[in-house]
Amino acid sequence: MVTNFEKLSASQDGIVDSQNHNHQSDLKMLRLLNNNKDSLRMDDLVLLLYGHSAFQSLYAGCELGVFELLSRQPELSQAEIGQQLQLEAYPIKALLLGLTALKLILKVDNKYRNSLVIQMLFLEGIWQEFYDTVLFEARIVYPGSMDFVESLRQNRNVGLRQFPGKGPDLYHRLSENPPLETVFYNFMGSWSKLVNPLLLKNVDFSHFRDVVDVGGGDATNSISLAKAFPNLKITLMDIPASCQIAQKNIDEHQLTDRINVFGANIFVDEFPQEQDCFLFIHVLVIWSLDKNTSLLRRAYEALKPGGSVVIFNMMTSDEEDGPVMSALDSSYFVSIPHEGGMIYTWSDHENCLREAGFTEMKRIYCDYWAPSGIIVATK
Ligand SMILES: C[S@@+](CC[C@H](N)C(=O)[O-])C[C@H]1O[C@@H](n2cnc3c(N)ncnc32)[C@H](O)[C@@H]1O
């Protein structure tokens, strides 16, 4: 018996099912209606159906050291990889099957090597940043995402319950769980290190002096900025527990006299006044648009005339159809850190800026696999 599943696959491959004309004409009609926009294949759907396994394979390859081993020593056999990673024959067989089928590694003449994309991460010196991102996905996003459906139903970040603690959101719970805090800030620092060259390349900070890094995290961005622009004096605002991590990094980079750390609640404590620039880097994805507007209004009021707000994070298209990474990252913000966040569209941010008082704003699109965008708004 031919199942509907097989019929659909066959018809997608252009095979005419002469036994079922109605079915075929339905599909033809659907294809016309969906225009050329519809590109999902059964193979894509299978990858989604098993998406959890695909990610777990990637994570296992990272955590157990397969990619690092193959980056140093390509062309190893299954037995050699097992031996070097101290894994028995059965688990290494299963793991390498997954990694090969997912195209992460290649098997040629019974020898394994990294795919070009994986090897490129090593060659470009960004493996650690990628690895920290995988760890964050595995240890924080994965468990919390179990509650995505419930979060949608209840219109709140139900997945926070996967992280014990008294804090009202994920950020306030991190210091209650030091291993998790390390995973989070390793990721956040790595992610910022990966993408902040886009900000430094596209925004000229040379005419500013006093800059505030709102929710500045471990200070990765403040440090890069201070090094690239010696004219800047930066105030980093974050919750007191996270400020300790920032201060340690700032001290290590000997930038204590240029970057001042201010432990604060950015919704409550007064912003430093008469500033040239307020940075919102990877933060206006955490809260609702109303909350974002209130932060931007506070920044507007604290800026000197001619000063700017710079928003830098992933952006969703105004058509709300991607990019896919923005869409997938949104489910993390819906489920876990705080109520009301997601990767908002460019125009969502612009509307908030207008409500906060800004009239002059500029979009800067950054062409990178992590789809970042910049909006500069001037008072
Ligand atoms: C997603 S991280 C971004 C960190 C940094 N901007 C970066 O790009 O690497 C968000 C940061 O906002 C901080 N944060 C969250 N709620 C806050 C609040 N109410 N007051 C101050 N900081 C807050 C968190 O502690 C965290 O460091």
The ligand as an SDF file (V2000), in Angstrom:
LIG
                    3D

 27 29  0  0  0  0  0  0  0  0999 V2000
   21.7220   38.9590   26.8690 C   0  0  0  0  0  0  0  0  0  0  0  0
   22.8220   39.6350   28.0120 S   0  0  0  0  0  0  0  0  0  0  0  0
   23.7450   40.7850   27.0110 C   0  0  0  0  0  0  0  0  0  0  0  0
   25.0490   41.1750   27.5950 C   0  0  0  0  0  0  0  0  0  0  0  0
   25.8970   42.1140   26.7440 C   0  0  0  0  0  0  0  0  0  0  0  0
   25.1880   43.3020   26.3590 N   0  0  0  0  0  0  0  0  0  0  0  0
   26.4260   41.4040   25.5220 C   0  0  0  0  0  0  0  0  0  0  0  0
   25.9720   41.7090   24.4230 O   0  0  0  0  0  0  0  0  0  0  0  0
   27.3190   40.5550   25.6610 O   0  0  0  0  0  0  0  0  0  0  0  0
   21.7450   40.6890   28.9330 C   0  0  0  0  0  0  0  0  0  0  0  0
   22.3840   41.3780   30.1040 C   0  0  0  0  0  0  0  0  0  0  0  0
   21.4120   42.2720   30.6760 O   0  0  0  0  0  0  0  0  0  0  0  0
   21.5270   42.2130   32.0820 C   0  0  0  0  0  0  0  0  0  0  0  0
   20.2520   42.5970   32.7280 N   0  0  0  0  0  0  0  0  0  0  0  0
   19.0820   41.9320   32.6670 C   0  0  0  0  0  0  0  0  0  0  0  0
   18.1460   42.5710   33.3990 N   0  0  0  0  0  0  0  0  0  0  0  0
   18.7400   43.6570   33.9410 C   0  0  0  0  0  0  0  0  0  0  0  0
   18.3080   44.7060   34.7860 C   0  0  0  0  0  0  0  0  0  0  0  0
   17.0370   44.7830   35.2190 N   0  0  0  0  0  0  0  0  0  0  0  0
   19.2020   45.6640   35.1590 N   0  0  0  0  0  0  0  0  0  0  0  0
   20.4910   45.5980   34.7320 C   0  0  0  0  0  0  0  0  0  0  0  0
   20.9560   44.6350   33.8960 N   0  0  0  0  0  0  0  0  0  0  0  0
   20.0970   43.6740   33.5140 C   0  0  0  0  0  0  0  0  0  0  0  0
   21.8890   40.7820   32.3520 C   0  0  0  0  0  0  0  0  0  0  0  0
   22.4560   40.6160   33.6380 O   0  0  0  0  0  0  0  0  0  0  0  0
   22.8260   40.4450   31.2040 C   0  0  0  0  0  0  0  0  0  0  0  0
   24.1750   40.6540   31.5360 O   0  0  0  0  0  0  0  0  0  0  0  0
  1  2  1  0
  2  3  1  0
  2 10  1  0
  3  4  1  0
  4  5  1  0
  5  6  1  0
  5  7  1  0
  7  8  2  0
  7  9  1  0
 10 11  1  0
 11 12  1  0
 11 26  1  0
 12 13  1  0
 13 14  1  0
 13 24  1  0
 14 15  1  0
 14 23  1  0
 15 16  2  0
 16 17  1  0
 17 18  1  0
 17 23  2  0
 18 19  1  0
 18 20  2  0
 20 21  1  0
 21 22  2  0
 22 23  1  0
 24 25  1  0
 24 26  1  0
 26 27  1  0
M  CHG  2   2   1   9  -1
M  END
$$$$
